[in-house]
Amino acid sequence: MATATEPIELIKSRIEQVDPDTAREEIARGDAVLIDTREPHEWDQAHLEGAHLVPPASVRERIAEVVPELSKRVILYCATGNRSARAADVLQNELGYESVASIAGGIQAWTQQGLPVIAPEGLTPEQRMRYSRHTMLPEVGVDGQLKLLNSKVLLIGAGGLGAPSAFYLAAAGVGTMGIVDDDVVDESNLQRQVIHNTERVGMPKTESARLSIQALNPDVEVVEHNTRLDADNVLEIIEDYDVIVDGADNFPTRYLLNDASVRLRKPVVSASILAFDGQISTFVPYEGPCYRCLYPVPPPPEMAPSCGAAGVLGVMAGVIGLLQANEVIKLVAGIGEPLIGRLLLYDSLATRFTELKVNRDPDCPICGEHTAQVPESEMGKFPDYEAFCAGHALHP
């Protein structure tokens, strides 16, 4: 009897192996029963026409249901030919089947020879391979991956938060990624802004980020917005995107983005970092609070110095940026529990997370219950946020 630790080469030496073309000819003639010995998630990604799924752990118990006659020709396949070889050995040498074969190289060899498979529409063979670790997750699956590929995500800033977020959203297959930033790469950025490198010092951050993203995943279309977000362009820039990742480094931009995103009902994954601390929340207009519900007015300058003045632990920026990417994926794929109405605080020195509940303010001037809807004539007209933040900072 074969064991799980027996070398696969020894098992293959005592069973029949057939190449994909030979297997296809036998199957086409109707001479054989075709058995897929992979897991259900692999079957969902792609399988051969006419095959019966019998996962490896079920071969001994279920094969008689599919092939009751021991004299029937049985051809098995898996991903690369190893699991199917072990299953063929069980059928032949333990269960008494008289004519058993394994497809050498499995479904990978089959597809490499250009033979047809049944696969979900919308994903190319290359995409099925690239995103296989996503599609095997029942919560994501092919449908969730297609949602990611068809999504449009805008990142405000390609800095400490935007850099890790952009990298992992690109790896996840977000189809279109816009990046807003008017800065250039500086040596002081490289301690945490991992999407840039030494050779790109002096290059616009949007261009540097685009080059890194395209090198990682050619599926992603990158739209560069090499400008500063302001009251004149905010609505035009954000209107075409599904989710916004807020990595802004100043309060005027945060308040502007909040007010514009509420007007257009765009979800925003907002985060901030300083020294060893970070925080993150997800604002979905009218489903939960907005940024102004959490922070009606900005704090005084001494309570919120910039990273340039106070410093920041680079790896901590990565932690919070990746949490932002995680929130985006949940929102786009429609899975999990986003941080709506919750503020997550992170203390990197203690490696401690603290969660605070945030309620929507019924008197919020932007999303409150009694706030008048913005008329079309007022769309695109915003207050002077520089003056607003400066006023509250000087007179808290």
Solvent accessible surface area in square Angstrom, and as a share of the most:
residue,aa,sasa,rsa
1,M,191,0.85
2,A,20,0.15
3,T,80,0.47
4,A,93,0.72
5,T,127,0.74
6,E,28,0.12
7,P,80,0.50
8,I,31,0.16
9,E,123,0.55
10,L,91,0.45
11,I,1,0.00
12,K,52,0.22
13,S,86,0.55
14,R,91,0.33
15,I,18,0.09
16,E,77,0.34
17,Q,72,0.32
18,V,13,0.08
19,D,70,0.36
20,P,3,0.02
21,D,72,0.37
22,T,52,0.30
23,A,0,0.00
24,R,108,0.40
25,E,103,0.46
26,E,21,0.09
27,I,41,0.21
28,A,86,0.67
29,R,154,0.56
30,G,54,0.52
31,D,64,0.33
32,A,15,0.12
33,V,25,0.14
34,L,4,0.02
35,I,0,0.00
36,D,0,0.00
37,T,0,0.00
38,R,11,0.04
39,E,62,0.28
40,P,71,0.45
41,H,52,0.23
42,E,28,0.13
43,W,53,0.19
44,D,84,0.43
45,Q,23,0.10
46,A,12,0.09
47,H,30,0.14
48,L,2,0.01
49,E,131,0.59
50,G,58,0.56
51,A,13,0.10
52,H,84,0.37
53,L,40,0.20
54,V,0,0.00
55,P,19,0.12
56,P,48,0.30
57,A,96,0.75
58,S,29,0.19
59,V,6,0.03
60,R,121,0.44
61,E,123,0.55
62,R,87,0.32
63,I,2,0.01
64,A,60,0.47
65,E,127,0.57
66,V,34,0.20
67,V,2,0.01
68,P,103,0.65
69,E,107,0.48
70,L,85,0.42
71,S,73,0.47
72,K,69,0.29
73,R,38,0.14
74,V,0,0.00
75,I,0,0.00
76,L,0,0.00
77,Y,0,0.00
78,C,1,0.00
79,A,20,0.16
80,T,61,0.35
81,G,0,0.00
82,N,64,0.33
83,R,77,0.28
84,S,0,0.00
85,A,0,0.00
86,R,72,0.26
87,A,7,0.06
88,A,0,0.00
89,D,2,0.01
90,V,14,0.08
91,L,0,0.00
92,Q,60,0.27
93,N,83,0.43
94,E,51,0.23
95,L,60,0.30
96,G,38,0.37
97,Y,9,0.03
98,E,129,0.58
99,S,35,0.23
100,V,4,0.02
101,A,0,0.00
102,S,0,0.00
103,I,0,0.00
104,A,37,0.29
105,G,28,0.27
106,G,0,0.00
107,I,12,0.06
108,Q,67,0.30
109,A,20,0.15
110,W,12,0.04
111,T,55,0.32
112,Q,149,0.66
113,Q,90,0.40
114,G,65,0.63
115,L,19,0.10
116,P,81,0.51
117,V,38,0.22
118,I,79,0.40
119,A,32,0.25
120,P,37,0.23
121,E,159,0.71
122,G,58,0.56
123,L,10,0.05
124,T,65,0.38
125,P,83,0.52
126,E,127,0.57
127,Q,28,0.12
128,R,30,0.11
129,M,125,0.56
130,R,109,0.40
131,Y,5,0.02
132,S,10,0.07
133,R,172,0.63
134,H,45,0.20
135,T,10,0.06
136,M,55,0.25
137,L,82,0.41
138,P,125,0.78
139,E,115,0.52
140,V,13,0.08
141,G,15,0.14
142,V,21,0.12
143,D,104,0.54
144,G,4,0.04
145,Q,0,0.00
146,L,39,0.20
147,K,101,0.43
148,L,0,0.00
149,L,26,0.13
150,N,117,0.60
151,S,5,0.03
152,K,86,0.36
153,V,0,0.00
154,L,0,0.00
155,L,1,0.00
156,I,8,0.04
157,G,14,0.13
158,A,3,0.02
159,G,15,0.14
160,G,10,0.09
161,L,9,0.05
162,G,2,0.02
163,A,1,0.00
164,P,7,0.04
165,S,0,0.00
166,A,3,0.02
167,F,53,0.22
168,Y,129,0.49
169,L,0,0.00
170,A,0,0.00
171,A,44,0.34
172,A,6,0.05
173,G,0,0.00
174,V,0,0.00
175,G,10,0.09
176,T,20,0.12
177,M,0,0.00
178,G,0,0.00
179,I,1,0.01
180,V,5,0.03
181,D,20,0.10
182,D,75,0.39
183,D,70,0.36
184,V,69,0.40
185,V,2,0.01
186,D,72,0.37
187,E,123,0.55
188,S,73,0.47
189,N,14,0.07
190,L,49,0.25
191,Q,105,0.47
192,R,43,0.16
193,Q,8,0.03
194,V,88,0.50
195,I,3,0.02
196,H,12,0.05
197,N,59,0.30
198,T,95,0.55
199,E,163,0.73
200,R,39,0.14
201,V,66,0.38
202,G,48,0.46
203,M,47,0.21
204,P,40,0.25
205,K,10,0.04
206,T,0,0.00
207,E,54,0.24
208,S,0,0.00
209,A,1,0.00
210,R,60,0.22
211,L,63,0.31
212,S,14,0.09
213,I,0,0.00
214,Q,75,0.33
215,A,88,0.69
216,L,70,0.35
217,N,0,0.00
218,P,101,0.64
219,D,52,0.27
220,V,6,0.03
221,E,108,0.48
222,V,16,0.09
223,V,50,0.29
224,E,65,0.29
225,H,36,0.16
226,N,84,0.43
227,T,49,0.29
228,R,121,0.44
229,L,10,0.05
230,D,60,0.31
231,A,33,0.26
232,D,135,0.70
233,N,28,0.14
234,V,0,0.00
235,L,27,0.14
236,E,124,0.56
237,I,15,0.08
238,I,0,0.00
239,E,89,0.40
240,D,95,0.49
241,Y,10,0.04
242,D,69,0.36
243,V,6,0.03
244,I,0,0.00
245,V,2,0.01
246,D,3,0.02
247,G,18,0.17
248,A,9,0.07
249,D,128,0.67
250,N,35,0.18
251,F,54,0.23
252,P,21,0.13
253,T,11,0.06
254,R,17,0.06
255,Y,0,0.00
256,L,7,0.04
257,L,1,0.01
258,N,8,0.04
259,D,4,0.02
260,A,0,0.00
261,S,3,0.02
262,V,6,0.03
263,R,60,0.22
264,L,47,0.23
265,R,158,0.58
266,K,33,0.14
267,P,24,0.15
268,V,7,0.04
269,V,0,0.00
270,S,7,0.05
271,A,3,0.03
272,S,35,0.22
273,I,26,0.13
274,L,50,0.25
275,A,32,0.25
276,F,85,0.35
277,D,77,0.40
278,G,6,0.06
279,Q,42,0.19
280,I,1,0.01
281,S,3,0.02
282,T,0,0.00
283,F,12,0.05
284,V,18,0.10
285,P,13,0.08
286,Y,81,0.31
287,E,127,0.57
288,G,7,0.06
289,P,4,0.03
290,C,2,0.01
291,Y,16,0.06
292,R,23,0.08
293,C,17,0.10
294,L,36,0.18
295,Y,58,0.22
296,P,82,0.51
297,V,64,0.37
298,P,4,0.02
299,P,42,0.27
300,P,25,0.16
301,P,79,0.49
302,E,133,0.60
303,M,136,0.61
304,A,35,0.27
305,P,51,0.32
306,S,67,0.43
307,C,37,0.22
308,G,81,0.78
309,A,83,0.64
310,A,51,0.40
311,G,33,0.32
312,V,19,0.11
313,L,65,0.32
314,G,9,0.09
315,V,107,0.62
316,M,0,0.00
317,A,0,0.00
318,G,19,0.18
319,V,47,0.27
320,I,0,0.00
321,G,0,0.00
322,L,68,0.34
323,L,44,0.22
324,Q,0,0.00
325,A,3,0.03
326,N,73,0.38
327,E,5,0.02
328,V,0,0.00
329,I,32,0.16
330,K,32,0.13
331,L,41,0.20
332,V,24,0.14
333,A,7,0.05
334,G,64,0.62
335,I,40,0.20
336,G,67,0.64
337,E,119,0.53
338,P,28,0.17
339,L,12,0.06
340,I,47,0.24
341,G,13,0.12
342,R,51,0.19
343,L,11,0.05
344,L,26,0.13
345,L,54,0.27
346,Y,21,0.08
347,D,49,0.25
348,S,18,0.12
349,L,127,0.63
350,A,43,0.34
351,T,103,0.60
352,R,142,0.52
353,F,98,0.41
354,T,61,0.35
355,E,91,0.41
356,L,83,0.41
357,K,168,0.71
358,V,18,0.10
359,N,106,0.54
360,R,77,0.28
361,D,49,0.25
362,P,63,0.39
363,D,113,0.58
364,C,2,0.01
365,P,90,0.57
366,I,39,0.20
367,C,1,0.01
368,G,6,0.05
369,E,121,0.54
370,H,154,0.69
371,T,55,0.32
372,A,85,0.66
373,Q,167,0.74
374,V,50,0.29
375,P,73,0.46
376,E,150,0.67
377,S,82,0.53
378,E,72,0.32
379,M,60,0.27
380,G,31,0.30
381,K,121,0.51
382,F,30,0.12
383,P,79,0.49
384,D,93,0.48
385,Y,12,0.05
386,E,107,0.48
387,A,58,0.45
388,F,48,0.20
389,C,10,0.06
390,A,48,0.37
391,G,33,0.31
392,H,58,0.26
393,A,19,0.15
394,L,129,0.64
395,H,142,0.64
396,P,122,0.77
